Amino acid sequence: MLQANRSAPCFERLCVAFWLVLFLLPLQGGGEEVRVPPNTRDRHTLHLWHLDEAAPPFADDSITPVPLLGLLNGARAGQASLSGLGSAVSFHHQVGGVPGQSSLRGAILLAQPALDSGPADNAPRGFRYFGPDGAFTYEAFIKLELSPEDAQVVALTILSMDGEKGERIFSFRIERQGFLTFTPLPDCGAKGGAMASIPASGPHAINSRDWFHVAVTYSGKENDPDNLTLYWTKMGSKVSAANVIGKGTLSHDFNGLLGDLAIGNEARAHIGDKDNATAEPFPGLIDEVRISSVARHPTDFTFVPAEKRVTPEQVAGQLVEPRGTPPFALRLVRVLVNGKPVDTPENALEPLTLGAGPHRLDFDFGPAPGVSGSSLQVRSQLQGVDERWRESAPGMSLRCQVLDARRNVLSETEFDRVGTCPGWADRVEDSTLRPRSELIHVPQGGRELRVLLTSGTPETTGSFVIDDLRISLPGDNSGSLWANSDLKTGTNLTSPAGVPDGWSRHGSNPAIARVVMYLDNPTRLKNDVALALVDSEQGEYGMWESVRKLTPAMEKAGMLVVSWSETFNVIPGTLHRASYVNVPSGHFTFRAIGLSHSHGPMAASISLPIHIPPPFWQRAWFWPLVTSSVVALIALAIYRDSRRRARRKLREISFQHTLERDRTRIARDMHDDLGTRITVLTASASLARHEIDRDPERSRDHLDTVTKSARELVVAMDGLVWAVDPAHDSLDQFASHLTRMAEEILRDSPIRVRLHIPPELPHLRLGSNFRHNLALAAKESLHNALKHAGSCEIHLSLDYDGTRIVIEIRDTGRGFEASGVSARHGLANLSNRLADLGGTCVITSSPGQGTLIRFDCPLSNS
Amino acid sequence: MIHSPTSIAIVEDDPSLCKILADMLDGNPDWELAGIFADAEAALLAIPHRPPKVVLMDIQLPGMSGIECVARLKETCPDIQVMMVTVYDNNDRIFEALAAGAIGYLLKRDVPDKLIQSLGELLDGDSPMSAAIARKVVQHFRKTPPSANQDHNLTPRETEILNHLVNGSLYKEIALDVGIGYETVRTHLRRIYSKLQVRTRTEAVVKYLGRG
């Protein structure tokens, strides 16, 4: 082409074409010759460094130019770049320190002329790195000379604004494990981040031959989940858009603080071996670095032909911001039965019917699109299994489950991990583990303990490592009752794919569950083995599981101390997961309730009824059939005496069943009452905090709600604790409770209450279900009178005649038409409660004549 | 009010509640905080040396219970007026505390709204008695045999007033119904309390000291 340049213009053009054809032909067969035009400045270009200069300064072809002045630590400019992009800078160099360690002094391109352990090497004042609405795109072309795994660096930084205390803003880099990450650092004002696996196969597979375009965009919508997008695109001839490899969430816009702006490395003070300094040089070439004030469309990159690009203006034109706020909703994204997704019925009332159990059930749920995950509180419950609402955080977790002899889960304690653990050091192997110690409850009948280390919902990514898992009795420090606590024995433990004895891996991608062997971590013994979850894939999850027998001493203790060491760096997805292992036959309802605080308090809930039929030998017809056959046989063959015994047995079974039903019913009231109130309480408290500066008046309202719910909570708890405490199993205690309740409910109202309760009552045992239901019925009636009767007197009487308890609640208030709809509804509620106790409820009322509610309950002597 | 602030001590093991109580009293010119104790044992060591006028006492304390602490305090400093603070509206415990010598009680959930008001009423000589507690008092006097000392038994008027309370009447309603002054109702109630305490003191002391 140099020869052609000296010739005549017309001939020149011919020659260029000729040479081009010659040059391209052989390459078409062997590889792809890719030509990419350089970026041209547009009004969203905050910075654009073509990096074509042979030495600093490197010009900034943008609307707010900041030239780069410091080409340091052996970084080399003027290297061959992707065709069309001029020259590139190589960072595969160093001038001292130990490769792979924090002390490495690697190549770097800095905004300022020299490194400084203070603010002198910060980006110049006024440096802009996001648009007016917080949005940005950071991108570069890169070519690796080594696979990330082989690079002797802490990480492979592409673009960073890091530094000393107060200057740590962000880092966009490749991790040695093969992830592309965008991490907001402590001083940027935001949390979250994005992490994705760089493809190892397919059209965009990582290699050291091709150039790749890497980018991260942030939409500037801090309330949206998945507002970060990571792109990794191999430069080829047929690329029509950037290739998305992952999503992430940034909790807030950046605050605009400045740090050490650097390309190809990070610039931090190196103090001893504690901090990285310039230890993350990129082992290869970087070119054409651009910072934009918008989140560019996947087609809006220079390798896409100009006519096919969707410009920011077009994007803005298409997007009509929804008026007002989208209605807040929760959605049940999927239900996994034994690890496999199932279709849920379209009709919400229709139960999801499964085959005979027991099953493992996982429910993935979360906010509908457009709702921020960060200001959301979610609780869930599987009615019939959970004793209470679970607070769910969409992270990774360590779970301890106590199992009974049939491997049903009796209790579960969950320790959720989200965010970055102090001591986390970018790499699992270098991180310092922190000791943790927790108590878990061992309910009666517990036989085994299952420990699960799970990576949460498929959307969750990051790492979670535990080691030194110990189970011990409270107060006993003699050692672990958990065999192979130190993970010393197992197969293939030097490999990530190893399996310590007693553990197994599961999940949609079991490879997420790995073994880590420490070689040169100063805080761990050499060859120490730990369990890890390393999950870089949105869409997959994995777990470690171990089940051990409880010793008789552990069963007896009722409490166990679980201790372990851990480190984690978990980027949550927006989905929450509730998991249940060994759900037996029965009718259940999965419920989730969410409270969003982003636009005032908004609550939403979902519910899914589930039916798991019993195996045939447990179905309704089976035992009666068997029993009647047996009874018939007995009647024929054996004595009457045996028959009596069989009947007693049946009675016992029926009694046991009643006990269980009672417990379930009280537990259900407890969920409804306490769960909801606690949710309201915590939500209002955080709303108050949220608005305390913006709107003190509303904040005060929220605080009033906090006070009110807290008070209701205590009253409700008082009632429930009273109901379940066997010390109150007497008629006299019930009468006292009724007195107290009436005073409590009516104390701040103008209504006077007259009590007609005998000061002394015969000693009579009342079961907790009986007391609970009767007290609730009375409470409902009192509340109704308080609400509807108007100013009046209420007479509450209790009588016991030796066989029946009669409670009357009579008010002298307004009264109502007893045949009215609402009256029938209220009556139905009360009647149901009383019917459960074998009693009746009669309501008599007419307008102007007050209301009389009468509960009549027979008491059997049993 | 013209009088000087009244000295008050707090016996409460929960640090957060303790701080709330202390803050509420500290900010009130009528009250002067004389001491804060995290358990009954500490209170019993310190209080007799400089007895405050009033003690706010949690029923549930680690180690020695608040009820036993009241019983012991009243032994050494009979003039101290104790108000119990309790989480649960548990009639039995409250009754035991009243019988041991406490003169009032307050549920923890009412602390924010009613602490200052209740303490004021206590100083004014009011002895709050709910219907539920009145029930217990009536039962107590019925169950234990009458004392040889007629002064320790309830008079017919006191019994009448108790029965009105059991039925949920307010003090002023009782005054109207029985045909006596409001002040007289209060006096009767004080007397009922002190009779209850005299009668149960021996019993209570034996019961609580015996637990060791």
Chai-1 contact restraints between the chains, C-beta under 6 A:
chainA,res_idxA,chainB,res_idxB,connection_type,confidence,min_distance_angstrom,max_distance_angstrom,comment,restraint_id
A,R711,B,R109,contact,1.0,0.0,6.0,A-B,restraint_1
A,V714,B,R109,contact,1.0,0.0,6.0,A-B,restraint_2
A,D718,B,Y88,contact,1.0,0.0,6.0,A-B,restraint_3
A,D718,B,D89,contact,1.0,0.0,6.0,A-B,restraint_4
A,S736,B,N91,contact,1.0,0.0,6.0,A-B,restraint_5
A,S736,B,A132,contact,1.0,0.0,6.0,A-B,restraint_6
A,T739,B,A131,contact,1.0,0.0,6.0,A-B,restraint_7
A,T739,B,A132,contact,1.0,0.0,6.0,A-B,restraint_8
A,R740,B,D89,contact,1.0,0.0,6.0,A-B,restraint_9
A,R740,B,A132,contact,1.0,0.0,6.0,A-B,restraint_10
A,E743,B,S130,contact,1.0,0.0,6.0,A-B,restraint_11
A,E743,B,A131,contact,1.0,0.0,6.0,A-B,restraint_12
A,V753,B,G168,contact,1.0,0.0,6.0,A-B,restraint_13
A,R754,B,N167,contact,1.0,0.0,6.0,A-B,restraint_14
A,R754,B,G168,contact,1.0,0.0,6.0,A-B,restraint_15
A,L755,B,A131,contact,1.0,0.0,6.0,A-B,restraint_16
A,L755,B,N167,contact,1.0,0.0,6.0,A-B,restraint_17
A,L755,B,G168,contact,1.0,0.0,6.0,A-B,restraint_18
A,P759,B,R135,contact,1.0,0.0,6.0,A-B,restraint_19
A,P759,B,V138,contact,1.0,0.0,6.0,A-B,restraint_20
A,P759,B,V166,contact,1.0,0.0,6.0,A-B,restraint_21
